[in-house]
Amino acid sequence: MARPPRHAVGAALPRLVALLGLVAVLAACTVGPSERPPVAVRGENVPAAPGQTTPTPPPVLPEPEPQSANIPFFECTEDTLVTLVEPVPADRNLQVDCGELTVPADPDQPSLGAVTLGVIRVGEAGAPADRPPLLVLGDSTREPSTRHAAIMAGQVDPALLQHFTLVGLDRRGAGEDILHCAPDDARAALVDADAESTGEGGLALLLEQARAVVQECNLTLDGGLGSYRTAATAADIELLRAALGVEQLSAVGVGDGATALSAWARAAPRSVGRLVLDGPTHPTQDEPDLTASRAAAAEAALGAFGVACSARPDCPLGADPRATIEALLNQLKRQPLVSAEGERLTAGATVTALLAGLGEPRRWPGLAAALAAAHAGDPVPMLTILAPLTGPRGLFDGMLATSCNDAQRRLAPGEIGDVAQRWTSAYPTFGSTFALRLLACAPWPTGRKATQAGQAEGAPPILVIGTAADPRGSLDGSRRTADSLATARFVSWQGAGTGAYPRTSCVSGIVDSMLLYGVVPDSGTLCPP
């Protein structure tokens, strides 16, 4: 049973300072006269009802607890930080500790044994070992969560590292539990598939490759393929909380990492500390509607990418980046590019790499340069972007397994052909690729129905963030998650990318005030791009 919230001595002053700081942040987010909706304000700006005299007391968030971990960590700072693309800023001196967490291979099938997941702690060098933990759980299509935690430690306000140690828990299928089981030819066929594969014959050939993936992975995993699902990650979170020795765990989740944290909060609301769900997927939507919403969001993200590039005087994609990209894709459909090492860059592979790149706006200049290089005949930069997904120990098999296992409905090839025709018109860049991903899941065993264990009644206030142009999930899906949680507060960001925190000062100010000082924002707050 969770202990009552503990409040540090003198907590009132930091709370007042945080409130004033949050007001300043929100004021800074407000724009002048415009036809756009007001930003960084509460709900619909409806005044208090006449005669309302009794103020509602502010919700109370639990104080972060010191950790008492029983995980045998070892120091791994140099080995971890040297792998980061961007160096750690000079204003912080980090220490990284690595460990492992053993969990059931499948929470629903104990007979399948156990698997080992990587765990990392990132904090200030010399910080107390019992500093409260803040779990960071990333999306299954991005870098492993251990790496995501190290990256975030270099991006957040240093004040956060003075109060928390960031903890990364690898998702199933990534990191130490990397899933790399598909035959190389079958994986390449799924990645390379494009609009030319949506005819009856193309769909039949692609379905055979999808069957080959399922058969080989089932043999490799001895029937445990279904364990790679978001619901299993939710069970892993509760085991991690116990292993860290806290009764209420604070956490930030991104994409389907946020979805896993949402499921955990529903199942164990008394275990929830200060929780931020950044871009969770729709809580009840199934295929093909879920993928259609992602295709629409990806098109919006591509539009934002084009605007950002063309606003620069040195945009390598010219005055109309989207037209340049479409010309490249049409060129690759006719004739893929081949590197000196014999690697092929196809239209389908380019769309896959483009989707991965759109999720991280910090790397958009590099993505634009890679697309321009491919347009000029050099495939190597785009192949480099694709390598973490499809190369040796890549993420593709794990993200495919997670998405297929999370979906309940399987579509027949004929249905997918019809969907592809509609989506190619509605979502010209990404429609056919997303439709063919439905075919990749067609031969998989039907996904297990995830139980909705209530609305997390009894949990403290939960912050849910939605992003307008997130290629991994729609803004409406995040809003629906907030609607389905009893204590949620919803904040939307009119920007692009997977994960709004800590990309923008408006969102960062809200999240940091909640995590550091327990200041809960008004639901309906809107942050500008």
N, C-alpha and C positions, 0 to 999 in steps of 0.2 A: 504494500500500500504506500502511495507517495506521501512524503513528509509534507507538512504545511509549508507554504512559501516562506523563505527566510529573507529578511531585509537587513542589509548592511547598515551599521550605524552611520548616521549622517547622509543617508540616501536621498533625503529631501532636496538638498542643494544641487547634486548632479541632475536630479529630475527637473528642477526648475531651469537649470542651465540648458538642459536638452530641449525643454519645451521652447525656450527662447530661440535656441539654435534652429529648431525645426520650423518655427515661424519665419525665421530669416531665410531658410532654404526655400520654403513654399513661396515666400514673397519674391524671391529671386527667380522662381519658375514662372511667375505671372507675366503674361504678355500684354501689350497695349491693345488698342481698339482693333478688332479684326472680326471676320465672319467665322473664325474657328471657335470651338467651344472653349469656355474658360478653363484654365489649367491650374493644377495644384490647388484645387479647392474641394470642398466636401460636397459629395452627391450632386444635387441639382441646384445648389445655392438656395434652398428653401429656408425661409426664416423660421425661428422657433414658433410653435403654436401659441396663440394668445393665451394668457393666463398661466403659462407654464412657469412656475416659480421655484420648483425643487430641482436643482441641477443633478444630473445623473453622475454618480461617482465614477472616476476613470477606472477602466479595467486594470486589474493587477496581474502583472506577469511574474512568474517565479524567478527568484534570484538564481543565477547560474551557480552550480555546485562545483566545488573542487573535485577533481577526478582522483580515483584510487584504482588505477588500471592494474589488471592482472595479466596483461599482454606483455610478454618479454620483448621490449623494444631494444633496438641497438642503433647507435648513431650512424647516420648515412648522409650527412649534409653534402659533402663534396660530390658523391656519386649521383645525388638527385639534382642538385642545382646546375651541374655542368650540362645536363640534358635539356634545360629550358631554352627556348628560342630567344626570349628576351631576358637580359641580365636582371638580377635583383636590384632595385633602386638603392642608391647610396644611403638613403635615410633609414635603412633597417638592416640589422645583422641577424640572419636567421639560423636556427638550428633545426635539423630534420632528423627524426627518429623513425625507423622502419620496424614493422612487426607483421604478424600474421594472425588471422582469426579463422578457426576451424568451425565450419557450419555443416549442417546436413546437406548432402548433395541435392536432395529434394525434400523440403519440409513435409510434403504429403506422402512420401515414400521412404521411411526410415531404412528400409532394407538396402537402399542404394549406397549406403555408406556416407562418407564425408568428403568435403572439398576444402581447400585452403584459399582464403581471400587475402590480398595484400591490404595492410593498414599503414597509414603514415601519420605522424604528428609533425606539424610545422609551427614554430613559434619563435619568440625572441631568444637569442642565444643567452644562456644563463638564467632564463625564466624558471620560476618554481615548477617542479615536476607535477604538482597538483593543480596547476592553473586550469580553470574550467574549460572543458572541451566544446568546440563548435564543429559539428559534423558538416562536411562539404560532400555532397553527392551529385555527381555529374550525369549528363545524358549519355545513353548507350552508344550514340553515334560520334561521340567526341573522345578525347584522350581519356585514359583510365582516371578514376576519381582520385587516386593517390597523386597523380601528376596534376590534376585539376586543382587540388588543394595547394600544391606548391606554387602553381601559377597565381592563384588567388592571393596567396600570402604576399606576393610582390605587387598586387594591385590595390588592396584595400587600404583604408586609412590606417596609419601606424597605431592609432589609438585602439583599434580593434585588437591588435596583437598584444597590447598591454593588458587586455582583459581576458582574452581567450587564447587557447592553443587550437589551431585548425587541425581537424582530423579528417583524413580522406579514407574512404572504404571503397575498394575496387568493386565494381559491379560484376556479376557473373558473366563470364565470357570475355573479360578484359583483365589486363594485368597478369598476376600469377595464374589466374584461372582462364587464360586466353583460350578461346575456342577457335580452332583452325582445323576443320575437319572436312570441308568440302573439296571434292576433286578440283584441281586447278582449272581444267577445261570447262567444267560446269560453272564454277564461280565466274570465270571470264565471260561466259555466255550471258549470265544474268547481268553482269556489269555493262557489257557492251550493247545490250538490247536497246533498240531505239524505235522510232515510229515505223520504220520499215519492217519491224517484227510483229506488227499488230494484225496482219492478215491471218487467215485460217491456218495456212501452212506454217508460217512463222511461229504462231502461238503453239502449235503442236510440237515443233522442235524444241521450243523453249520449255514447255512443260516437261519433256523428257529430261532436260538438264536439271530442272528443279527437282524431279524425282531422284535423280542421281545424288543430289546434295542430301536429301532426306535419308536415303538408304545408307550412304557412306557415314553420315554423322550419327545415325542410329547405331550402326555397327561400332563405331569408335567409342560412343558413350554408353554402350550396353543398355540401351533403352532409356537413358537419362536425358534425352534431348529436351523434354518438356520442362526441365528445371530452370531453363534460362528464360525467366519471365519476371515481370515487375513485382508480382505478388510474392515471389520467393525473396526478392531483395528487401521487401518490407519486413519479412521475418528475420533477415540478416541484421537489419537495423536494431531490432529489439535485443538480439544477442550481443551486438556491439555495445549497446547502452549498458547492459549488465557487466560486460567485460571492462568497461571504463569506470565502473563503480559509482555511477550516478543514478539517482532515481528519476530525474527529469533531464532529458537531453535536448540541448539547443542545436538547431541545424538549419542549413541553407541547401535547398535542392534545386537543380536546374533541369528543365525538360522532363523526360520520363524519370529522372532522378527525383524531381519534385512530385511526380505522380506516385512513386514508391513511398516517399515520405507521407503523402496524403493517405495512402492505404495504411501505413503504420499508425498514423494518428487516429484513424477510425478504429483500428483494432486495439490500440493501447493508449487511449487519450490521457490517462493519468501519468504516462511516461513522457509526455510532451513538455518541453521547456519553451524557449523562445524560437518559434518556427517560422521560416520564410520559404514559401513555395514559389519559385521563379519560373513561370511558364509551364505549369502542369498541363497535361493533355485533358481533353474532355472526359469527364468521369464515366459516362454511359454510352458514348457514341461508338458504333461499330462500323465495319466496312460495308460499303465503300465510302460512306459519308465521312469517316475520320480522315481517310487519305485525300478525299476531295478538299476538305478544309485545309490540309497541309499544302496541297498544290496551289490553292488560292493564296495562302500566306507566302509561299515560295515565290510566286509571281510578284507579290508586293515587295518582298525583300530584294528581288532582282531590280525592280523599279527604283528602290532606294539606293541600291548599289550604283546604278547608272547615273542617277542624279548626283551622287557624291563624287563620282569620277569626272563627269562632265563639268562639274563646278571647279575642277582644278585646271589650271592653264596647261599642265603637262599630261593630261589624261591620255594614256597610250591607246585607248579605244576610240578616240576621235570624238566628234560632236554628238554622235548618237551611239553610245555604247551598246544599247540593246540590239540595234541593227547590225553592228559589227559581230556580236555574239551569234545572232541568227545566221549571218553569212558564214561564220566559222562552222556552225553545226551542219549547215547544208553542204558545205565543202567536205566535212568529215563523213557524212553519210555516203557521198560518192566515192571518196578515197581516204581511208584512215592514214594518219601520219605514222611513220615508223622511225624509231630512234636508232642510233648506231648499234645499240645492244639488241635490237630486234623487238623492242617493246612497241605495241601498237596503241595509238591514241585514237579511239573511235568517238563517234558522236555520243553514244550512251555513256562511255567512260568520262567524257568531258562534262556531261550533265551531272553525273555523280560527284565529280570533283567540284563542280560549281556549287552544288547544294551544300557540300561540306564547307566550302569557303565562305558562302553567304552567312553562315552562322556566326562568324567571327569578324565583325567590322574592323577590328584593329589590323587585320591582315588583308583588307580590301585592296590597298595599293599593290601588294604582291600578287593578289589574284588577278587584278587588271593587267599587270605586266605579263603574267603567265598566259592569259588569254590572248594578248596581243602577240606574244611570241608564237603561239600556236597558229594564229592567223597568218603570221609571216612564214610558217613552215617549220618551226622548231617545237617539237612536242615535249621536250625534256622538262621545262618548268611545270606544265600541267601534270605530267606523269609523277613529278616529285610531290605535288599536292595530293595525288591519288594514292601514293605508296602507303601511307599509314592506314588506309582503309583496306586495300587489296593486296598489299605486299606480304612478305613473310611475317607471320605473327600480326597480321592486320586485324582491323576491327570488324570487317564485313560479315564474317560468319556469326559473330556474337550479336551484332545489331540485327541481322536477319532473323536469328533465332528468337530474340526478344520480341521483335515486332510481330512475327508470325504466332508465337505462343500467346501474346497478349490479345490477339484478335480472336473473336468467337466464330465469325462467319467466314466460310471459304466460298469463293466464286468460281463457277465453271468457266472454261475457256470462252464459250460463246458469250457469256455475260461480260467477261473482261474485254472481249472484242468490241462490244457495244459501248462499254464504258470508255475504252480508249478513243473511239470515234468522237464521243461527246467531249471528252477532256482535251483532246488535241485542239479542238476549237475554242474551248473555254479557257484553257491554260496552255497557250501555244508553246512555251519553252519546256515546261515540266510535265504536261498532261500525260503524254505517252509513257514516259519513264515511271511515273507514279502508277499508272494502270498496270504496267508490266511487273511492278513489285507485288501487286495483288496476285499475279500469276505465279510468282516465285513462292508464295505461301500456299498455293492451291493444293499441293500434295501433302502438306504437313498434317499431322493429327490435329483434330479440332482442338482449339485452345480451351483450357479449363476455365470455367466461369468464375471470375473473381467475385468473392463475396463482399458486398457492401456492408461492412460492419457498422452501420449507423452513420451519424453525422459528426462523429468525434465529440459528442456531448460530454461536457466535463473538462475538455481541454481548455487551456488558456487561449486568449485571442491569437489567431493564426493569420499571418500576413500572406496574401496571395497577390502575385504580380503577373500581369499579362502584357505582352508586347504586340504592337500593331502588325509588324512584319517579321514574324519569327518563322523561319522555314520548317521548324519542328512542330509547331502547333499554333492554332489560331487564337486570337485574342478572346473570341467568344468561348472557346474551350476552357481557358483559364478562368473566365468569369463564371462559367457554369460550375467549375470546381469550387470557387468561393461560395456560390449559392448553395452547394451541397454540404458545406461544413458549417456547423452551428455557430461557431465563434469567429468566422473569417472576416477579415477586412480586405477589400479589394482595391488595388492601385493599378492603373494602366499607364504604360509608357508608349508614346507615339513614335517610337524609334524602330530600329531593325536589328536583327541578330537573335541568337539563342541565348537568353539570359540577359536581363536588364541590369543586374547588379554585378559589379560596380561601374557600369559604363557611363552613367550620367549623374551629375551632382544632385539632381532632384530625387532620383531613386535612392542614391547612396545616403543622402541625408535622412530619408525616412527609415531605411533599413538599419543604419548605424544607430539612430536614436532609439529604435526598438531593441536592438541587440544589446547596446551598451547601457541604456538607462531605463528601459522598459516603457518607453513612450509609444503608445499605440496610435496609429494614424486613423483619421476618419475614412470610412469606406467610401469609395467613389472618387478618390483623389486621382487627378489626371496630370501626368508629367509630360512636358513637351519633348520633341525629338532632341 
